Every structure is written in structure tokens, then in C-alpha cells.
Amino acid sequence: MAIKLRLTRMGTKKRPFYRIVAINGATRRDGRPLDYVGHYNPMTNPAQIVVDQEKVKKWLDLGAEASDTVKSLIKKAAG
């Protein structure tokens, strides 16, 4: 099975908060992740993005694929 880096939704209704997780590709959106690698809060101004670059590199080296949204968040967090 392919491992993915993707967002899982947390928070309450109309107050989203997302965790960036490493998860099996076949698992549902809010299923049990293998590892937490960061979080994204779009409700703050500016949006809060926290990414553990070492964990992201570890998972990418192991063959994980990042979703398009997670790729853009990683770029924003790094720069």
C-alpha cells in the first residue's frame, strides 16, 4: 500500500483545523495515521502552518507521496 502525506480535518463545525499526517493511502480521511508531521490552521490571520521538516523528509525518503495541498503547505512553511 502507498503511504500518503495528507490533511486530516479536526476542529468544530465552521472552525476547521487540519493536521498533516502520514497515512496509508487506502485509509479514510480521518482514519488512524502512522505519524503526525505538522498542522495547519486557516482560521488565523495569517494562516498558521507548522511542519516538522525532518519527519517530512523521512517519510518522503520512505516513498510517501504528498498531496498537492500538503506540497504547497510544505513550501510555504519552508520559505
Phi and psi in degrees as a GROMACS rama.xvg file:
@    title "Ramachandran Plot"
@    xaxis  label "Phi"
@    yaxis  label "Psi"
@TYPE xy
-82.7376  139.813  ALA-2
-95.9053  138.336  ILE-3
-122.731  148.702  LYS-4
-102.601  116.012  LEU-5
-149.978  176.132  ARG-6
-91.4827  144.575  LEU-7
-123.712  135.361  THR-8
-84.5975  135.583  ARG-9
-127.87  -170.223  MET-10
86.5699  -171.347  GLY-11
-109.529  -179.151  THR-12
-60.8543  128.585  LYS-13
65.1336  12.3801  LYS-14
-134.747  68.0044  ARG-15
-70.9686  151.113  PRO-16
-147.334  133.972  PHE-17
-120.213  141.83  TYR-18
-104.177  142.498  ARG-19
-94.5129  121.207  ILE-20
-130.214  155.492  VAL-21
-97.6141  125.659  ALA-22
-148.019  152.758  ILE-23
-63.6883  136.859  ASN-24
-61.0405  -27.2021  GLY-25
-86.6606  -6.54965  ALA-26
-77.7215  146.968  THR-27
-64.0145  165.826  ARG-28
-53.9431  -44.9012  ARG-29
-103.92  26.5172  ASP-30
-74.52  179.442  GLY-31
-71.8488  121.546  ARG-32
-83.1202  162.696  PRO-33
-80.3331  -35.419  LEU-34
-160.32  146.112  ASP-35
-95.1031  127.558  TYR-36
-115.858  -2.62911  VAL-37
165.762  -172.513  GLY-38
-148.541  163.556  HIS-39
-140.216  123.225  TYR-40
-118.016  100.517  ASN-41
-77.4904  -6.91055  PRO-42
-82.5681  -15.5474  MET-43
-87.1261  162.224  THR-44
-125.023  109.668  ASN-45
-74.7725  165.784  PRO-46
-59.3654  138.018  ALA-47
-90.5301  123.143  GLN-48
-126.54  120.932  ILE-49
-125.584  121.405  VAL-50
-132.413  131.318  VAL-51
-85.8547  99.2907  ASP-52
-60.6333  -33.7665  GLN-53
-65.3343  -43.15  GLU-54
-66.6438  -39.8439  LYS-55
-61.1408  -45.5015  VAL-56
-62.2613  -41.3282  LYS-57
-59.3845  -47.5016  LYS-58
-69.6093  -37.1147  TRP-59
-66.715  -36.0432  LEU-60
-67.0603  -29.3561  ASP-61
-80.7855  -1.38727  LEU-62
103.073  10.4202  GLY-63
-71.4719  149.045  ALA-64
-110.097  132.415  GLU-65
-90.4452  141.172  ALA-66
-69.342  165.335  SER-67
-60.6489  -41.0828  ASP-68
-64.6966  -43.1945  THR-69
-66.7818  -37.932  VAL-70
-57.8846  -46.0425  LYS-71
-67.0096  -36.339  SER-72
-66.5899  -39.0622  LEU-73
-62.6844  -42.5029  ILE-74
-62.8819  -42.8968  LYS-75
-66.5708  -37.8699  LYS-76
-69.0559  -35.097  ALA-77
-76.3528  -30.6987  ALA-78
